[in-house]
Amino acid sequence: MRPREYLFYLLGIGDVIEVAYKCARALEYAAQQGVIHRDIKPANIMITDAGEVKITDFGIARIESSSLTQAGAVLGTPSYMSPEQFMGQRVDARSDLFSAGAVLYQFLTGERPFSGAATTIMHKVLSVDPPAPSMLNVQTPKPFDEVIAKAMAKRPEDRFQTAREFADAIHLAA
């Protein structure tokens, strides 16, 4: 397994799209089991030597039927956290889709969609849309601008409602 985030930058666009699709399918499986990861980021996505994509580090994951995590608890990695995570609101699988969209953005552009100090990142996540990926990397297929914008919508109801929808959109955009 290759655990280093920088290795994703060595992948071509086609490989990035395949990894994103497989990641979305893995999130679909987790959601079907009632698991919300809450810390999707490049360092938690591994590719095996056989090309399988594995999501790792379920250390702050929540089981939907559990009340072990209180509302108001802020957990995650700021550059990939959804608005509802920053606000300390209850999260669901759509929060993981926001994070997966941020990861896909970074893989396609080489830049995080939100950067800076934690408070700056929080402000950006809550109120600023990042530039379209195709503006930062001309090799990014334009249909991915819309896919990422929807995955990273500020309001959960404006995002893909399931990881399967996200995976299908990735497949169609490719």
C-alpha positions in Angstrom: 0.0 0.0 0.0 1.2 3.5 -0.7 0.2 5.8 2.2 1.7 9.1 1.2 -0.6 11.9 0.0 1.9 13.2 -2.5 1.7 10.0 -4.5 -1.7 11.1 -5.8 0.0 13.9 -7.7 1.9 11.3 -9.7 -1.3 9.9 -11.0 -2.7 11.0 -14.4 -6.2 12.4 -14.7 -7.7 9.1 -15.6 -6.2 7.4 -12.5 -7.4 10.2 -10.3 -10.9 9.8 -11.6 -10.8 6.1 -11.1 -9.6 6.5 -7.5 -12.3 9.1 -6.8 -15.0 6.7 -8.2 -13.7 3.8 -6.1 -13.6 6.1 -3.0 -17.2 7.1 -3.6 -18.2 3.5 -3.9 -16.4 2.7 -0.6 -18.3 5.6 1.0 -21.5 4.1 -0.4 -20.7 0.9 1.3 -19.9 2.6 4.6 -23.1 4.6 4.5 -25.1 1.4 3.9 -23.6 0.1 7.1 -24.6 3.2 8.9 -21.0 4.5 9.2 -20.0 8.1 8.7 -16.2 8.5 8.5 -16.0 12.3 9.3 -12.3 12.6 8.3 -12.0 11.9 4.6 -8.7 13.3 3.4 -5.9 12.2 1.1 -3.9 10.6 3.9 -6.9 8.3 4.7 -7.2 7.0 1.1 -4.8 4.2 0.2 -4.2 2.4 -3.0 -3.1 -1.2 -2.8 -0.5 -2.6 -5.2 -3.4 -4.3 -6.9 -5.1 -0.9 -7.5 -7.8 -1.3 -4.9 -8.8 1.8 -3.0 -9.1 1.6 0.7 -10.4 4.2 3.1 -8.6 4.0 6.4 -8.6 5.6 9.9 -12.1 5.3 11.1 -10.9 6.7 14.5 -13.6 9.5 14.6 -16.2 7.7 12.6 -19.8 7.6 13.9 -22.3 4.9 13.7 -25.6 6.6 12.7 -27.6 4.7 15.3 -25.2 5.8 18.0 -25.4 8.9 20.2 -21.8 8.6 21.5 -20.8 11.8 19.8 -22.6 14.9 21.0 -23.9 17.6 18.7 -21.5 20.5 19.0 -18.3 18.4 18.9 -16.1 19.5 16.1 -14.0 16.7 14.7 -12.1 16.4 11.4 -9.3 17.9 9.4 -10.1 21.6 8.7 -9.2 21.7 5.0 -11.7 18.8 4.2 -14.4 19.5 6.8 -18.0 20.2 5.7 -19.8 23.4 6.8 -21.9 21.4 9.2 -18.8 19.9 10.9 -17.4 23.4 11.5 -20.8 24.5 12.9 -20.8 21.5 15.3 -24.1 20.3 13.8 -25.1 16.7 13.4 -23.4 15.2 10.3 -24.6 12.5 8.0 -23.1 10.7 4.9 -23.4 13.9 2.9 -20.7 15.4 5.0 -18.3 12.7 3.8 -19.3 13.5 0.3 -18.3 17.2 0.9 -14.9 15.9 2.1 -14.6 13.5 -0.8 -15.3 16.4 -3.2 -12.6 18.5 -1.5 -10.2 15.6 -1.9 -11.1 15.1 -5.6 -10.6 18.9 -6.1 -7.1 18.6 -4.6 -6.2 15.6 -6.7 -7.3 17.3 -9.9 -5.7 20.7 -9.2 -2.8 20.0 -6.9 -4.3 22.5 -4.4 -6.6 22.3 -1.5 -9.9 24.0 -2.1 -9.6 25.8 1.3 -6.3 26.7 2.9 -4.9 29.0 5.6 -5.2 29.1 9.3 -8.0 27.2 10.9 -10.3 30.2 11.3 -9.5 31.3 7.7 -10.4 27.8 6.4 -13.6 27.8 8.4 -14.6 31.2 6.9 -13.9 29.9 3.4 -15.7 26.6 3.9 -18.8 28.5 5.2 -18.9 31.3 2.7 -16.5 31.1 -0.3 -16.6 28.8 -3.3 -13.2 27.7 -4.6 -12.2 28.4 -8.2 -13.4 25.8 -10.7 -10.9 23.0 -11.0 -10.6 23.4 -14.7 -9.4 27.0 -14.1 -6.5 25.7 -12.1 -5.7 22.7 -14.2 -6.6 22.9 -17.9 -6.4 19.1 -18.2 -9.3 18.7 -15.8 -12.4 17.8 -17.9 -14.9 20.7 -17.6 -17.8 18.4 -16.4 -15.9 17.9 -13.2 -16.4 21.6 -12.3 -20.1 20.8 -11.8 -19.5 17.5 -10.1 -17.2 19.1 -7.5 -19.4 22.1 -7.0 -22.3 19.9 -6.2 -20.3 17.6 -3.9 -19.0 20.7 -2.1 -22.3 22.6 -1.9 -22.6 24.6 1.4 -25.9 23.0 2.3 -26.2 19.2 2.6 -29.5 19.2 0.7 -27.8 20.8 -2.3 -25.1 18.1 -2.5 -25.4 14.6 -3.9 -27.7 12.8 -1.6 -25.9 9.5 -1.7 -22.4 8.3 -2.5 -23.9 6.3 -5.3 -25.1 9.5 -6.9 -21.6 11.0 -6.5 -20.0 7.9 -8.0 -22.4 7.9 -10.9 -21.7 11.6 -11.6 -17.9 11.0 -11.5 -18.4 8.1 -14.0 -20.6 10.3 -16.3 -18.2 13.3 -16.2 -15.3 11.1 -17.1 
